[in-house]
């Protein structure tokens, strides 16, 4: 953590002797369409200026999806083409889904799929807010994203997501329903209609596919149970959680021959909690977590990456390079194998529930339960040996400064662990252990007189699942993640009441290390994705006379079988440099930790 435990004790002692006053954020983190238009009018046109009818391409930096060697394809199938206009509060758009004919020609089995990519491609012209959307197949969520916030001349963007892990759903022989929800409002002011195409690209193993080495518990799951709301309904299939006491839940039945279970959680936050990381104690503080409960017991927690949507803080920050995770929001895994003793106890149904600590209206949460089945038996047996989930440990300290100067320091820690066993026909008696350790730190300084707020936040998450039989490791997975956020919003370079600069600076960082091992060998991957976005509005005598913005992002992915590096910089709407490399030959090009960068930038901004 960036602030030492000793300093934290000093803050606690100081604040215990002083009265606490609570300041509200002195700035707007969402702008109206007219405010955005006024800012764009003050910005110089890019050289050369685009044609008035030419849409601008926005993009999120991500690695390309490459099919494995020896596979063939793609077989591309348009699943849905639709224009989302008057769709707010209306039922999702639905179409029937059956496996594409090319999948049957390739063998028709989930194991025939070498790579599956879901592509969302959309355009919008006019004036519109950013909107959240979700894609579900048979009630299981495949993709959640935020739309681009359009321009009058139009925007276009695309998202490609690897959905190979949903192979059992894509190959299911029974026809099911594909549902897409994108709630949009069109009126005299907000005229933008989102025109979207959803396409599935499949790559296949060459027939006859060689028998793969045994990988029990690894690879795509044999079955996926959705934990979401059921159609028909007038919204997305997600649960809507409006406060810290609210619960979203579903009753499920687990196949009796299950030997591994992983819960994949999707979430997004909106309205009063869109900028939860900036909140003072008046808004329930800046800490949020999604807790997952099985039959009333906490089995894991998700501490989310702070995705900033395309209209957040200031829309110009995310044009043309959008924020990390905004076009394709991340999902989060919780290992439930040690808890199969609860899920396979003979009861017909079990409740899986979600709560959001300190929530304000509204969070959208749902999940998919990925299950691996033992084909050699009709039923496995399981038991929970040990379980430890102490209460959440969280503290908010307040250090009052001068008049109108507030400083808040928030920390949190959570630990969950469980140990259990599963009796199988294929692997005998296996033991399963799950550990999750989460740490969080947020500092928030608000200076009312100069309309400044600076937030620096770091989340560290470690999780590990180890499953073994008498022969040794059946499968083992570990993940270490660090999420960083620095945000500065305020007035700088002020020479008079009417002459100053309005500054916005957002830094986002994601660092991740994952390793996995099984019967067939060892696999690892690392990702470092860092983004720095700045915007300045120069004001003279009360009028905006100049606007400038830019972004730089570095992305480095390295795995046992692939790597990808990209370094891209934009000024205004123009990409001024863009280098990508799939050999990762560039050394030392990725910058250091985002938390350190944020602290340095924050000190510079606050002293200006």
N, C-alpha and C positions, 0 to 999 in steps of 0.2 A: 504493500500500500504506500501511496505517496506521502502521507502524513504519519509520523511516527506515533506509537502508542503513548510515549511520554508527552508529546504535544497535545494529544487528545485529552490526557488527564489534566493538563494545564487549562485547556479550554473548559472542561467540566467544572473545575474549581472556580474559575473566573465567573462562569455563567451562573453558578449556584449562589453567588453573592449579589447578582444584579438582576433587575427586572427584565423580563423578556418582552420586547415589542416586535410585532410581526408586520413586515412590509409586503405589499403586493408588487408583483413584477411591473415595472414602469414602462412597458413597451408592448407593442402588438407583435405577435408571432404569426399572424395571418393577415394578409392584405386583401382588400376588395379588388374587383376587376378594374375599377376606375383608378385606384392607387397604383396598380401595376402598370396600367397604360400610361399614367403620368410619368412614372419612372422611366419606362422605355422611351418616351418622347424626349427625355433629357439626355439619353445616351447617344453617343455618336454612332452613325450607321457603320456596319462592318464593311471593310473593303474587299471586293466590290459588293455593293448592296444586292441582296437576293431579289428576284422578281417578286412582285406583290402576291402572285398566286402560287409561289413555290413553297411547299411546306418545309419546315425545319425538322431535321432528324435529331431526336434526343436518344440517349443510350445509357445503359448501365454497364460498367466495365465488368466483364466476367470471362471465364475461359471458354473456348469452343469445345464442343462435345465431339470427340473422335471415336468412331466405331473400333472395336478391337481388331487386331490383325486376323485375317482369314475370314472375316464376316463379309456379307454382301448386302446391298441396299443403296439408298433407302427406298422403302415403299411408303409413299406419302398419301395420306387420306385427309381430306377436308372434313372435319367433324361438325363445324358450325360456322355460319357466316351471318352476322346479325348487326343491326344498328340499334344502339341503346340510347333512347331519347327520354320518353315519359315513363321511366322504369322505377322511380323511387317509390318504395312501399308496395311494389307489385310483385307477383310471383316470379321466380327465376325463369329464364328462357331455357327450355328443355328440348332435347331431341333423343330419339332412340339410339342406343349404341349396341352394335354387334362387332365382333372381331373382324378386321378387314380381311377380304378374301386372300390376300397375299400371305397372311399369317397361317391360314389353313394350308396353303400351298407349301409353306415352309415347315410343316409338321403340326401346326395347330396347338402346340404346347407352350406354356410359359417359358420353359427351358429353351425353346427355339429362339427366343428373343435375345440378341446380343446387346442391343442398345435401343432404347425408346426415348424419343425426344418430343416433348409437347411444345409447340410454337404458337405464341399469341402475337398477332400482328395487327396493329390498329392505327387509325388516323382520326383526327378531329380538327375542325375548323370553326373559328368563332371565339366566343367568350364562355369559359366554363371553369368551375373548380376542378381540382383533382378528385377522383372518386376511387373507392376501394372496390375490388372485384374478387370473386372466388369462382373456382371451377371444381365440380364434384362429379365423380363417376360412381354410380351405385351408392351414393351417400358419403363416399370417402373423398376427402379434399385432395386434389392433385396440385393446385396452384393457387396462390393468393398474391395479388399485386395491387399497386397503385397506378392509376392512369397518369399519363403526362398531363400537365396543365397547359391547355392549348393557347395559340396565338390567333389573331384574326386571319393571318395568312395561312394558318394550318400547321399542324405538327404530325409526325409519324414516329412510331417506335415499335420495337419488337422484343419479345422475351422468348428465349429457348431454355427449357428446363429438362434435365435428365430425369425421366420418370420410369426408369428400368425397374426400380424397386416395387412398382405397382404392376409388374408383369402378370401376376395371377388375376388381377382385375381386367387387364387389357385382353387377356386370352380366354376369359370365362365364356363358356359356350352359351349360357343363357343370356338373352337380350336384357339390357339394363338401361338406365337413364343417365344421360349426361346433362348436368345442370350448370348454368352460368348465371351468376347474379352480379349486376352492375347497376346500382341505384343511381339514376341520373334525373335531373330536373331541367327542363327546357321552358323558358319563358321569354318575355320581351328583353330582359337583360342578359340572361345566361342562355346563349344560343347554340352552344357546342353539342353536337351529337357524336358519340363514339361509334365508329364503324370498325368492327373487329372480325377477324378470321382466326379460327382455332384449328390447327393442323397437327396430326400425329405422324411422326416419321419413325419407321421401324427398320432396324437392321437385324439380320439373322445369321446364325451360325450356318456354315456350309453343310448341307446334308451329304452323306449321313454324318451327323454330328458325333465326334468321338465322345466316348463316355467321360464325363468330367471327373476329376479326382474328387473323392468324398470331401464335402465341406459342410458338415452338419452345423446348422445354426447360422451359416453365412450365406450370402447371396439373397435374392429376392424371397420374400416370405411365401409360404404355401397358401395362406389365406389372409385376408384383410377385413377386419370388422370395423365399420364406421361408427364413430361416437359423435353423433351430430343430430340435428333436428331432421325430422322426416318430411318429405314432400307429401301433400302440397302445403305451401306456406307463402306469406307475402314478404319475403326477405331472403337473405342468405341462409344456408343451413347451419351456420354457426350459432352458438349460444350467446346471448347478449347479457353481459354482466355489468350491472350499473353501480354497485357499491361493494364494500368489503365483506358484507354479510350475504350477498347474493350468491346463489349456487346454480351452475349449469350442469346437468347430469343426464345420463342415459343408462338404461338397464341393458346388459349384454349377456349373451350365452357363449361360452368358449368351447370349441370342439374338444371332446374328451381325450383325444390323443395328442394334445399339444405338449411340446417339450421346450419351446422357447417362446417368449412374448416380449415385444418391444412396443411401447406407446409413442407415437409420433404426434406432437402437439403443434397446432397452428394457432397464432394469435395476432391481433392487431388492436390498436388503441385509437380512440377518436373523441371528438367533442371536448368535454372538460378535461380529459386526460391525454390529449394528443401530445402535449409537451410535459408529461409527468415528471421528467428529470429536472425541470425548472421550478417545481413547486416548493413553496415555503410551508411551514407547519399549518398555516391557515387552509391550504389545499391538501392536507393530509401528508405533507412532506414529499420528497422526491423518490422514495423507494417503492418499487412495485415488484411483486412476484406472482406467478401463477402456480398455485399448488394443485397437485393431482392427488385425489383420494380414491381408494378402492374400498368399498363397504365402510366408509367413514375414517379410514386410516390414511395418513399422508404417506405416499410411496415415492414422491419425488417433487421437485419444484423446477420451474423455468424462470430464470432471471433474464429478461429479454435484451437483445441487442437494440440500441436506441435508433431505430429506423426513422429518418426524417422524410416525410412525404414530399411530393414535388411542389406543393404549395406552401410548405412550412418555412418559417423564419423570414424568408423572402423568396418568392418563386424564381427570381433571376439567379440565385445561387445554384440552381439545379438545371441550368440551361447552357449548353446542351448535355453536359455530363450530369446525370441524375445521382441521387444519394445512394450509398451502399445499401442494398437490400430493398430499395423502394419499388422497383419494377417486379421483383420476385422476392417476396418476404421469406425469411428463413423459417424452417420448422425445427423442432427440438425433440430429441429422443430420451426416453426414460425406460430403463431395463426393468421388466416386470417378472422375469423368470424366477427370481427367488420368492415371488409372491404367488406362484402358481398353486401353492397349497391353499390359498384363499379362493382362487378362481376355479379350482377343480375339486371343491369340497363336497360335491354332490348336489348343491343347490342349482335350481334351474336358471336363476338369473343373479347377476351381481351388478352393483351400481358403481359406475365410474363418474366422478364428479370433479368440477373445477371451481376454484375460488381465486379471486385476485386481491391480494393484501393491499389495503389502503385505497381501493379502486374508487374512482369517480366515473360518472356516466360518460362513455361506455367502452367496454372491451368486447371484442368478438373472439370467441375461443371455441375450437372443436379439436378432434383428434382422430387418428387412425390406429387401430390395434393390429400390428403385424404379428402373425402367428406362424410358427414352424411346427409341422405335424410329423408324427412317427408313423410311416406307412405300414409298419409291421405289427401294429397293435390297434385295437379298437379303443383302448383307454390307457392313459398313463396314470400314475399315482404321484402325488406331490405333497410336500410338507414345508412349513416355515420353521426354521430352527431358531433364528434370532432376528431381532428387528430393533433398530434404534433410530428415533427421529425426535431429538430434543426440540423444544420450542424455539422459534425464530429469535435470534439475538440481534436486536437493533437499537440504535441510540441516535438521537438528534441533539446536538449541542448548538447553542446560539451565543455568539460573541458580539454584543453591541459595540459599535464604534461611535463615531461622532453622530450628530443629528442627521438622520436619514441615511446612515451607513450601517448595513446589517451584514453579518457573516454567519452562515449556517454550515454545519459539518455533520454529515449523516454517515453512519456505518451500519453494516448488517452482515450476519454470518448464519449459514445454515448447513447442517450435516444430516444426511440420511444414509443408513446402511442396512442391509438385510442379507441373510444367508439362508438358503433352503436346499431342497433336494427334489429330484424328479426321477421316478422309476420308469425306464423305457424298455421296450423289447429290443430296439436296435443297438443301444449303447449301454445297457444295464443301468445301474444307479449312477446318476450324475449329480454333482453338487454345483450350486450357483451362488455367486456372491455379487453384490451390487453396492457401490459406494458413490456418494455424491457429496462434494464439498464446494460451497459457494461463498464468495466474499465480495463485499461491495463498499465503495467509498464515494461520497459526493460532497463537493464543496460548492457553495453558492453565495456569491457576494453581490449585494444590491446597494447601489449608491443612488439615492433618490434625486439629489440635487442635480446630478449630471446625467440622469436617466441611463444608468449603466447596470447591466447584469452580466456576470461572468460565472459560468458553470463548468466545473471540471469533474468528470465522473469516470470511474474504472470499475468494471465487473470482472471477476476471475471465477472460472467454473472448471472444476475437475470432476470427471466421472470415469468409472471403471466397472466392467463386467467381466467376470472370470467364471468359466464353466468347464468342469473336468470330469472325466470318468476314470476308471482304473488304469487306463493306458496313458493318461496324462491329459494335456489341455485339449478340450473339444473345440472351444473357441474362446478368444480373449480379445477384448477391445478396451482401449483407453483413449480419452480425449482431454486435452487441456486447452481452454479457450480464454481469451482476454478481449473484452470489449471496451473501447475508449471513446469518450465524447468530450470535446471542449467547445463551448459556445460563448461568444462575446456579442452582446447587443448593446449599443450605447452611442453617446455623442462624444466626439473627440475633436481636437484642434479648434476649440471654440474661442473666438476672438471677441464676440459680442453676443447679445441675445438673439441676433438675427443672422449671424455668420458662423457656420460650424460644419462639421462633417458627421453624417450618420453612418456608423460602421456596423457591419455584420460579418462575423467570422465563425465558421463552423469547421471543426476537425472531427473526423470519424475514423476509427481504427478497429480492425478485426485481426487478431492473431490466433491461429489454431494449429495444434499438433495432434494428429491421430495415428494410432498404430492398431493393428489387428493381427491375430495369429489364429491358425486352425490346423487341421490335419494336413492341408495342402501347402502350408508355408506361412510366410510373414509378409505383411503389407503395411505401408506407411504413407502418410501425406502431410504436408504442411502448407499453410496459407497465411500470407501477410497482405492485407488489403488496407491501404491508408489513403485518406482523402483530405484535402485542405481547400476550402472554398472561402473567398472573401468578396465583399461588396462595399463600396463607398458611395454615398450620395453627398455631393458638395452643395451646401446651401448658402446663398448670399442674399441678405436683406429679405429673408423669409421665403425665397424662391429656389427651387432645385435648378442648378446651373450645370451640373455634370453628374453622370452616373457611370461607374465602372465596376466590372465584376470579372472574376476569373476563378479557375479551379485547377488543381493538379492532383492526379491520382496515380499511385503505383500499386501494382498487383503482381504478386509472385506466388505461384503455385508449384510445388514440387511433390511428386509422388513416386512410388516404386516403378511405375511404368510410363510416366509422362511428366511434362513440366510446361509451364506457360508463364511468360513475363510480359507486362505491358506498362508503359509509362506514357501518360497522355496529359496534355496541358491545354486549357482553353482560356481565351480572353474574349469577353462578351459572348456572342454566339459562334465565334470562330475557333476551331481547333487549330492551334498554332504549332503543336508538335505531337507526334504520335508514333511510338516505337513499340513493336511487339516482337516476341521471340519465343519459339517453342523448343529451343535448345538450352535456354537459360544460361547463355554464355556471358551475360552481363554480370559482372561481379561488383558487389558493393553499391548497387543502384537503388536498393530499397532503403528508405530512411529508418531511423530508430523508432522507439516506442511512441505511440500516440500520446500517452499520458504526459511524457516528458515534453513533447512538442507543445502540448496544450498549456502546460504550466509556464513555459517560457514565453509563449505568445501572450498569455494572460497577464503576466507581469509587465510586458511591454505596453500592452493596451491600457492597463490601469494606471500606468505612470505617465501616459501621454496627456 
